[in-house]
Amino acid sequence: MTRRPATGDTSGRTVHVDTHLHTAASYDGYTTPEALVSRAGAVGLDAVVVTDHDTVEGARVAASLAEDLLVVVGCEVSTADGHLLAIGVDAAPEPGRPLAETARTVRERGGVAVVPHPFQRSRHGAGRAAIENVDGIEVYNAHTLTNIRNRQAARFAEAASYPAFGGSDAHRAGGIGRAATAVDLPADTPLTRESLLAAMRAGRTAAVHRRPSRSRYLTKVVENATRKTLALL
């Protein structure tokens, strides 16, 4: 199933949303919900989606703390075919099921299903054959060094008419906002969870970003390798 891409209509207003963020509720996250909310406001984001691995607990805490920032509860689901962002869900979908089936569950619960870092098998990115019944593709993930997979994701999204999303995939506060999704809201529409999700479903999205430093990328790679090694001991 394909979705209509962004229309480019500028009659409304554009908000910037980091749609891929982690707190310490993720096994590989370091950011407290308090620090996440503070940093997101400091870098000028209009909203964030907290997407911890297979849990919404960190997102719920962040949402309860936010005052001038819209925090949408979500999670990054470990499907049988790779990771899937479940944006706007109240509970984490069951992990381990096929991606298309999980995406259908997300949509039935009123959420938006987006494939993060596709084709990056070392990071549990979904392959082309598994991507079905989703609302969008993360065409720019800020945790990258060569940008090859991001370009591949962008070409795939354009060819299949999937809306484009961008996310920082930040596991530390300093990475928040390095990539984001620009979402066009209709004229005179306030920014709410409902209006944001509706605009995402309509494909009124685009990816915006800043490239991360090489040292930040390598630090993350070393941390992940160390974690995997310790888990085997």
KEPALUM-231025 format. One record per residue (C-alpha): residue number from 0; x, y, z. Coordinates in steps of 0.5 Angstrom, whole numbers, plus 500, padded with zeros to 3 digits. Example, Ala and Ser with C-alpha at 12.3 -4.5 7.8 and 13.67 -1.06 7.14 Angstrom:
2
(0 (525 491 516))
(1 (527 498 514))
end
This chain:
233
(0 (500 500 500))
(1 (503 507 498))
(2 (501 514 501))
(3 (501 520 498))
(4 (507 525 498))
(5 (507 532 501))
(6 (503 537 497))
(7 (508 542 498))
(8 (502 547 500))
(9 (504 553 504))
(10 (498 556 505))
(11 (498 554 513))
(12 (504 553 517))
(13 (510 549 518))
(14 (512 546 524))
(15 (518 542 526))
(16 (518 535 529))
(17 (523 530 531))
(18 (520 524 530))
(19 (525 519 533))
(20 (528 520 540))
(21 (530 516 546))
(22 (530 516 553))
(23 (533 512 558))
(24 (527 508 558))
(25 (531 505 552))
(26 (536 500 553))
(27 (541 504 549))
(28 (538 511 551))
(29 (542 516 556))
(30 (537 522 556))
(31 (532 523 562))
(32 (525 525 560))
(33 (527 532 563))
(34 (533 533 559))
(35 (529 531 553))
(36 (524 536 554))
(37 (529 541 556))
(38 (533 540 550))
(39 (528 540 545))
(40 (525 547 547))
(41 (532 550 547))
(42 (533 548 540))
(43 (527 550 537))
(44 (523 544 536))
(45 (515 545 536))
(46 (514 538 538))
(47 (517 531 539))
(48 (515 524 538))
(49 (519 519 544))
(50 (520 513 541))
(51 (523 508 546))
(52 (525 501 544))
(53 (518 497 545))
(54 (516 501 551))
(55 (512 508 552))
(56 (514 509 559))
(57 (519 514 558))
(58 (514 518 553))
(59 (509 518 558))
(60 (513 521 563))
(61 (516 526 558))
(62 (509 528 556))
(63 (507 529 563))
(64 (513 534 564))
(65 (512 538 558))
(66 (508 545 558))
(67 (510 549 552))
(68 (512 543 547))
(69 (508 538 544))
(70 (510 531 546))
(71 (507 525 542))
(72 (507 518 545))
(73 (510 513 541))
(74 (515 507 541))
(75 (520 504 536))
(76 (517 497 535))
(77 (522 491 534))
(78 (518 487 529))
(79 (520 481 526))
(80 (522 484 519))
(81 (526 490 523))
(82 (524 496 527))
(83 (518 501 526))
(84 (516 507 529))
(85 (509 507 532))
(86 (507 515 533))
(87 (501 517 537))
(88 (500 510 540))
(89 (498 509 548))
(90 (501 502 549))
(91 (507 499 545))
(92 (505 494 540))
(93 (507 487 541))
(94 (514 486 538))
(95 (516 480 534))
(96 (510 480 529))
(97 (511 482 521))
(98 (512 489 520))
(99 (506 490 516))
(100 (501 487 521))
(101 (504 491 526))
(102 (503 497 522))
(103 (496 495 521))
(104 (495 495 529))
(105 (499 502 529))
(106 (494 505 524))
(107 (488 501 528))
(108 (490 504 534))
(109 (490 511 531))
(110 (497 512 530))
(111 (502 513 524))
(112 (507 508 522))
(113 (514 510 520))
(114 (519 505 518))
(115 (526 508 521))
(116 (533 507 518))
(117 (530 502 512))
(118 (536 498 509))
(119 (541 498 515))
(120 (541 491 517))
(121 (546 492 522))
(122 (541 497 526))
(123 (535 492 525))
(124 (532 496 519))
(125 (527 493 514))
(126 (528 491 507))
(127 (524 493 501))
(128 (520 487 501))
(129 (517 487 508))
(130 (515 495 507))
(131 (508 495 507))
(132 (502 498 509))
(133 (506 504 512))
(134 (505 511 513))
(135 (512 514 511))
(136 (519 512 511))
(137 (525 516 515))
(138 (529 518 509))
(139 (534 522 514))
(140 (536 519 520))
(141 (542 523 523))
(142 (545 517 526))
(143 (549 516 520))
(144 (556 517 517))
(145 (556 516 510))
(146 (549 518 508))
(147 (549 512 503))
(148 (543 509 506))
(149 (539 515 507))
(150 (539 517 500))
(151 (537 510 498))
(152 (531 511 503))
(153 (529 517 500))
(154 (530 514 493))
(155 (525 508 495))
(156 (520 513 498))
(157 (520 517 492))
(158 (519 512 487))
(159 (513 508 492))
(160 (510 515 493))
(161 (511 514 501))
(162 (511 521 505))
(163 (518 523 507))
(164 (520 523 515))
(165 (527 525 518))
(166 (529 524 525))
(167 (535 525 530))
(168 (535 518 533))
(169 (538 521 539))
(170 (540 517 545))
(171 (543 523 548))
(172 (541 530 549))
(173 (546 533 545))
(174 (543 530 539))
(175 (536 532 539))
(176 (534 536 533))
(177 (539 534 528))
(178 (534 531 524))
(179 (527 533 524))
(180 (520 532 520))
(181 (517 539 517))
(182 (510 538 518))
(183 (505 543 514))
(184 (499 544 518))
(185 (493 547 514))
(186 (491 554 515))
(187 (488 556 522))
(188 (490 549 525))
(189 (493 549 532))
(190 (498 544 533))
(191 (495 539 537))
(192 (497 531 537))
(193 (491 530 533))
(194 (492 535 528))
(195 (499 533 527))
(196 (498 526 526))
(197 (492 528 521))
(198 (497 532 517))
(199 (502 526 517))
(200 (497 521 515))
(201 (496 526 509))
(202 (503 526 507))
(203 (504 533 509))
(204 (511 532 511))
(205 (519 533 509))
(206 (525 531 512))
(207 (530 537 515))
(208 (537 535 518))
(209 (544 537 520))
(210 (550 532 519))
(211 (552 529 525))
(212 (560 530 527))
(213 (564 524 525))
(214 (566 523 533))
(215 (559 523 535))
(216 (558 517 530))
(217 (564 513 532))
(218 (562 514 540))
(219 (555 511 538))
(220 (558 505 534))
(221 (563 504 540))
(222 (558 504 545))
(223 (553 499 541))
(224 (559 494 540))
(225 (561 494 548))
(226 (554 493 550))
(227 (553 487 545))
(228 (560 484 547))
(229 (558 485 555))
(230 (551 482 553))
(231 (555 475 551))
(232 (559 475 557))
end
